[in-house]
Amino acid sequence: MQCECSPYPRGTTAYQNMADYLNAGGRMFGSHYHINWFSDVTAAADLKSAATWTPWESCGTAPYLIDQSFPKGKAMADWMKNVFPNSLPAKNGQLNVTSGCIVQDISATKPGVSQRWVYQQASPSQPAYISINTPTTAQPDKRCGRAVLSDLHVGTGGTQLAEQEAALEFMFFDLAACVIDDGKVPVPPPPN
């Protein structure tokens, strides 16, 4: 879902339907104003408690860092280095934001429930991209759904792939993959 430029209310039924969809193995990619699926007063309790939400805050400040403290975050940083071999930010595990801003709607992730992927280096260090495996109340190996939230407005208007667009591309690939505990190294499938 792309940003709708306003926090449209969804209604109690829609919030629970989204939670049920995710808990049954569904996938959701939301950007910016889709934070209301998680932070609205009527949002499903398990999604609402997946992070500390600070909706409708102002833009954060660069630089933004890729969290390399977990295997998939390290893979994202390595991938960015390969896609942008001449970019000093990518070589240093940073994400170069050239258009738009990362809005500070998330102040903290919840260990074991949500995972920070990209964050603002400045203090306070706030997450900018997060993922949540669902159902959040299940053991990590029993979670089958996945939600990703990006606080970044992506459109650069350019003809070349920008770093901020590549980061979203990586998140799309990860969203489509099998859900595993983010703390574990992904194992490639065996050859046919």
GUZAPA-840919 format. One record per residue (C-alpha): residue in one letter; x, y, z. Coordinates in steps of 0.02 Angstrom, whole numbers, always signed. Example, Ala and Ser with C-alpha at 12.3 -4.5 7.8 and 13.67 -1.06 7.14 Angstrom:
+---+--------+--------+--------+
| r |     xx |     yy |     zz |
+---+--------+--------+--------+
| a |   +615 |   -225 |   +390 |
| s |   +684 |    -53 |   +357 |
+---+--------+--------+--------+
# end
This chain:
+---+--------+--------+--------+
| r |     xx |     yy |     zz |
+---+--------+--------+--------+
| m |     +0 |     +0 |     +0 |
| q |    +70 |   +168 |    -46 |
| c |    +49 |   +321 |    +63 |
| e |   -125 |   +396 |    +54 |
| c |    -67 |   +567 |   +116 |
| s |   -187 |   +560 |   +263 |
| p |   -223 |   +442 |   +407 |
| y |   -391 |   +378 |   +346 |
| p |   -487 |   +287 |   +482 |
| r |   -520 |   +104 |   +440 |
| g |   -659 |    +59 |   +561 |
| t |   -650 |    -73 |   +696 |
| t |   -694 |   -216 |   +580 |
| a |   -558 |   -173 |   +454 |
| y |   -423 |   -167 |   +588 |
| q |   -471 |   -338 |   +654 |
| n |   -485 |   -407 |   +476 |
| m |   -307 |   -349 |   +439 |
| a |   -244 |   -431 |   +600 |
| d |   -336 |   -593 |   +557 |
| y |   -265 |   -589 |   +379 |
| l |    -87 |   -567 |   +444 |
| n |   -109 |   -698 |   +579 |
| a |   -167 |   -822 |   +447 |
| g |     -7 |   -798 |   +345 |
| g |    -46 |   -640 |   +248 |
| r |    +80 |   -509 |   +196 |
| m |    +64 |   -320 |   +208 |
| f |   +180 |   -180 |   +152 |
| g |   +130 |    -10 |   +216 |
| s |   +209 |   +159 |   +202 |
| h |   +194 |   +313 |   +310 |
| y |     +9 |   +346 |   +344 |
| h |    -26 |   +160 |   +348 |
| i |    +42 |   +169 |   +524 |
| n |   -140 |   +184 |   +577 |
| w |   -159 |     -5 |   +546 |
| f |    -43 |    -22 |   +698 |
| s |    -65 |   +135 |   +802 |
| d |   -249 |   +183 |   +790 |
| v |   -347 |   +172 |   +953 |
| t |   -453 |    +32 |   +876 |
| a |   -306 |    -63 |   +796 |
| a |   -289 |   -246 |   +846 |
| a |   -202 |   -258 |  +1014 |
| d |    -63 |   -375 |   +955 |
| l |    -14 |   -258 |   +813 |
| k |    -32 |   -105 |   +922 |
| s |    +90 |   -178 |  +1049 |
| a |   +218 |   -233 |   +917 |
| a |   +314 |    -68 |   +930 |
| t |   +308 |   +103 |  +1011 |
| w |   +212 |   +211 |   +888 |
| t |   +227 |   +400 |   +881 |
| p |   +111 |   +442 |   +736 |
| w |   +118 |   +600 |   +635 |
| e |   +287 |   +660 |   +696 |
| s |   +402 |   +768 |   +589 |
| c |   +538 |   +713 |   +468 |
| g |   +693 |   +634 |   +538 |
| t |   +870 |   +685 |   +495 |
| a |  +1003 |   +594 |   +396 |
| p |  +1105 |   +490 |   +398 |
| y |  +1001 |   +332 |   +402 |
| l |  +1089 |   +170 |   +442 |
| i |  +1048 |     -9 |   +393 |
| d |  +1037 |   -115 |   +551 |
| q |  +1169 |   -250 |   +526 |
| s |  +1147 |   -330 |   +698 |
| f |  +1041 |   -472 |   +624 |
| p |  +1076 |   -585 |   +473 |
| k |   +948 |   -512 |   +353 |
| g |  +1001 |   -334 |   +395 |
| k |  +1181 |   -381 |   +356 |
| a |  +1120 |   -458 |   +192 |
| m |  +1028 |   -296 |   +151 |
| a |  +1185 |   -192 |   +183 |
| d |  +1291 |   -310 |    +77 |
| w |  +1162 |   -306 |    -63 |
| m |  +1160 |   -116 |    -61 |
| k |  +1351 |   -114 |    -76 |
| n |  +1337 |   -226 |   -231 |
| v |  +1196 |   -126 |   -311 |
| f |  +1283 |    +42 |   -277 |
| p |  +1471 |     +1 |   -282 |
| n |  +1520 |   +185 |   -302 |
| s |  +1411 |   +252 |   -162 |
| l |  +1505 |   +300 |     -5 |
| p |  +1345 |   +292 |   +101 |
| a |  +1305 |   +114 |    +40 |
| k |  +1485 |    +58 |    +71 |
| n |  +1467 |   +118 |   +251 |
| g |  +1299 |    +35 |   +284 |
| q |  +1201 |   +195 |   +262 |
| l |  +1046 |   +231 |   +161 |
| n |  +1057 |   +388 |    +55 |
| v |   +887 |   +475 |    +54 |
| t |   +884 |   +594 |    -93 |
| s |   +700 |   +636 |   -104 |
| g |   +565 |   +652 |    +26 |
| c |   +596 |   +617 |   +207 |
| i |   +581 |   +478 |   +332 |
| v |   +441 |   +523 |   +450 |
| q |   +468 |   +479 |   +632 |
| d |   +313 |   +374 |   +668 |
| i |   +402 |   +236 |   +764 |
| s |   +505 |   +272 |   +918 |
| a |   +556 |    +93 |   +962 |
| t |   +534 |    -87 |   +909 |
| k |   +486 |   -223 |  +1032 |
| p |   +621 |   -358 |  +1050 |
| g |   +561 |   -528 |   +990 |
| v |   +408 |   -450 |   +906 |
| s |   +465 |   -318 |   +782 |
| q |   +630 |   -295 |   +692 |
| r |   +715 |   -131 |   +649 |
| w |   +793 |   -129 |   +473 |
| v |   +837 |    +55 |   +444 |
| y |   +854 |   +188 |   +577 |
| q |   +900 |   +368 |   +603 |
| q |  +1077 |   +386 |   +670 |
| a |  +1040 |   +550 |   +759 |
| s |   +980 |   +548 |   +938 |
| p |   +854 |   +484 |   +973 |
| s |   +890 |   +339 |   +858 |
| q |   +719 |   +299 |   +788 |
| p |   +672 |   +154 |   +672 |
| a |   +622 |   +202 |   +496 |
| y |   +586 |    +29 |   +421 |
| i |   +522 |   -114 |   +528 |
| s |   +450 |   -288 |   +503 |
| i |   +330 |   -385 |   +613 |
| n |   +305 |   -573 |   +601 |
| t |   +131 |   -629 |   +651 |
| p |    +43 |   -688 |   +753 |
| t |   +150 |   -591 |   +875 |
| t |    +89 |   -696 |  +1021 |
| a |   +153 |   -859 |   +943 |
| q |   +328 |   -929 |   +962 |
| p |   +444 |   -863 |   +824 |
| d |   +446 |  -1031 |   +732 |
| k |   +255 |  -1032 |   +728 |
| r |   +234 |   -860 |   +648 |
| c |   +176 |   -863 |   +467 |
| g |   +120 |   -686 |   +423 |
| r |   +226 |   -532 |   +396 |
| a |   +198 |   -344 |   +397 |
| v |   +325 |   -215 |   +343 |
| l |   +309 |    -30 |   +378 |
| s |   +415 |   +104 |   +296 |
| d |   +410 |   +283 |   +353 |
| l |   +492 |   +338 |   +190 |
| h |   +407 |   +428 |    +48 |
| v |   +495 |   +347 |    -99 |
| g |   +460 |   +438 |   -262 |
| t |   +622 |   +516 |   -323 |
| g |   +559 |   +556 |   -498 |
| g |   +724 |   +499 |   -572 |
| t |   +760 |   +371 |   -707 |
| q |   +896 |   +282 |   -608 |
| l |   +863 |   +170 |   -458 |
| a |   +894 |   +272 |   -300 |
| e |   +961 |   +195 |   -139 |
| q |   +797 |   +228 |    -48 |
| e |   +703 |   +137 |   -188 |
| a |   +826 |     -9 |   -183 |
| a |   +799 |    -27 |     +5 |
| l |   +612 |    -43 |    -25 |
| e |   +647 |   -169 |   -164 |
| f |   +747 |   -275 |    -41 |
| m |   +604 |   -265 |    +83 |
| f |   +480 |   -323 |    -51 |
| f |   +590 |   -475 |    -88 |
| d |   +601 |   -515 |    +97 |
| l |   +414 |   -492 |   +121 |
| a |   +380 |   -624 |    -12 |
| a |   +502 |   -750 |    +64 |
| c |   +460 |   -883 |   +192 |
| v |   +436 |   -810 |   +366 |
| i |   +580 |   -857 |   +480 |
| d |   +647 |   -789 |   +643 |
| d |   +743 |   -632 |   +592 |
| g |   +883 |   -682 |   +710 |
| k |   +922 |   -838 |   +608 |
| v |  +1024 |   -850 |   +449 |
| p |   +912 |   -890 |   +299 |
| v |   +949 |  -1060 |   +223 |
| p |   +939 |  -1072 |    +33 |
| p |   +820 |  -1205 |    -32 |
| p |   +900 |  -1366 |    -95 |
| p |   +924 |  -1380 |   -284 |
| n |   +795 |  -1480 |   -381 |
+---+--------+--------+--------+
# end
